[in-house]
Amino acid sequence: MKPGSPTTTIPITINYGERTLPTDFTPPAPKFTLKFPNKSIETAYRDAIIFGHSQSKVPYENPYVSKHNFFMCYYGIVILYTLFYIFNYVTDNVTKEIFEFQMCFMLGITFINSLVFILAFLGRFLRRLRSDLLQFTYISTAIALIVCDTHIQNWIFGGDPQNCFSCMFGLIMMLAISKFILHTNYLEYAIWSLLIDILFLVVHLQIDRPIELTLCEAGSYLLMVIFETKTFYREEIRARTNFNIVRGCTTIPESDPKKPEDEKPKSEIEEVAIGVRESIEVIETMLDKTPSDLRPKLSKVFDHLNKFMKLLGSKNNIYSTDIEILTKGMDKDDQLFIQQTWSNHNMLEVRRPNKFRTLKTSEVTMKYDVDELIGILKQVGKQWNFNTFFLKECTEGRPLVIIGKYCIQKYRLDEAFNLDDDLYISFLEELEMHYKANPYHNSAHAADVLASFFYFVSKSRLAEYLTEIEILTSVIANLGHDVAHPGYTNRFLINKKDELAIRYNDISVLESMHSAIVFQLMQDSDKNILKHLDTEHWCVARKQIIDMILATDMGRHFDLLGQFRAKTVNNPLKPLDTPEQRIDVMKMSIKAADIGHSAKILDLHERWTLLVCEEFFTQGDLEKKSNLPVSMYCDREATDVTKSQAGFIKNIAVPLYRALNDYLESEDIEKCCIGQLKSNLEHWENSYKRYRLVKNFEDEGPINEYDELIKRYSKQKRCGTQAPKRREIEENAWSD
């Protein structure tokens, strides 16, 4: 879809209390089941549908079905059939035995269902089973109607009925009234209804009854199921979208002291976005109470604020010029000239983007003849704690080439972009050769970042939206994001007046170099992994790669995070339909993957931490030698690693991961990544407290014993000796 092209909109209605707001929006592409990936959000949605505005945590009003009307219809059906059973018995149409069975079975099921209704609608018990229990009432009522059918009873107990009232009327009534009451998902509704139709057909084909009549009734019921399911599907999309909008507008007020520190605004744009949203909520509550003469003016303010909110949620830079508006009404040649000459506007969408496909791991490893690595390669994208150190050992120092080949084949990028093996292997080998033998910023780190990035993709709804070209650019950007890294920070290069800083004007020095080298390698046609792309696709791929690599500049961290969170605040639907939305999430994903070791299990996290500390300390030594200001946490004699790591996780890693997963809503990321971040933070904070306590009893020496052990470990690493285990480190620290 080209920028500016018309989009299909669905009118929906958002209910806040007594006021109804009509809104046009572009809905996200729905999943087949329509269920939210996050189970807690799915449970909240079901609660909102069942309880409505009064008891649900999210103030959402179910506009489709009234529980009052449902109960009237449900008990009306029961009373109708009960009266019919009594009439049949009084007129001697059925035996006493049949009558007693019908009354006991129907009233017994009704009594049980009434208890379930009380527990589900009036109480807050059995929250996780509530939906299943309500579906049980639907199934049990249908079974009761079928089993108590007079034809069936006379077939079981014997008899010749003269006047029978078919159970099909009750089944169709239950089908019509159960949506959004007993069922909250169209797929479950359709499956159970089809099973009931099959049960009706099988049972009635066994009795002495005209087959044509049975088939006619079963066919009519089937047509009703199809029609009602189609209606339910459309209404459920609207209901879930409404729920998402209301949920996104229901937040803890900024003044609430209980609000977590990392959820508070960290940038001006984010603060503005939250302020606009809260102002909309305030005006919304005032509209119904405003005098009629002032209401049009307040409504106009409300509309303007909504427009600003949409703008904040869609623009990367609110101060940038909208070229489409600027050139509107111009001659087509003038429009094209201005767009090409005075604008950095790059078209992100391409014609007919294709969704990526995957191969089985066994197929990939067979093609690459690396069966011995199947155990570790199959973990890529599936296992968060991917051990890149082990991959490096198994591949004799070639982790980047192996994991790059694996991902290219796994996601069928060689087929999609006509890449022969020699071409992309040559590119990957040349890319790995340009990585330097730094303690931390080396090819193993690049491989680890790629594995972490694809974990975010495969364990979230991002996998449903990324296109083939976006997967390809992600592989290139992740593997090349630190190529030729010298082992020093941008700040050091700028203070040193290094040639790189001069060349790139002190702006994202290293990141600009990394992206430039990636494309310099592609100048060789034998290594040009993008050689088969046409100009349009090549421009898209280049921009995506550069954007992702530049996003890893920690100097831009808070700006990028603030912009992303501001967009999330103003776009509660969290869509991934447009390339602009996906590239925003891809940039956050590569940033999170770049510092992913902070969220790995403690053994891996500590090992990466010691390597990055050694790299920092080497820079600090050089800064001292060059009479330059020593960068923070780069002085090996004064740095408290426990304190620095705790601060990094608390202030950098946790807010980034929370912002990313607030958008992706992945339970796996929440549990494996954010949960481990909290555990690692607690470990470093406890270590800091313990060693500060030890230091209070020392008159001299280093700031803590843990730093001495880090230096000792780094020295052992350089000598090729075995790294000490964490437990051994702590035991030695206390014994010393």
Helices and strands as residue ranges (DSSP letters): E 10-16, E 19-25, H 39-51, H 67-90, H 96-117, I 118-122, G 127-129, H 130-147, H 150-157, H 168-177, H 186-204, H 211-248, G 261-263, H 268-287, H 295-314, H 323-326, H 332-341, H 361-368, G 371-373, H 374-377, H 388-394, H 399-410, H 413-416, H 421-433, H 443-458, G 461-464, H 468-480, H 490-495, H 499-503, H 509-521, H 535-550, G 554-556, H 557-569, H 579-594, G 596-599, H 602-625, H 641-648, I 649-653, H 654-664, H 667-668, I 669-674, H 675-695, H 705-719, H 726-735
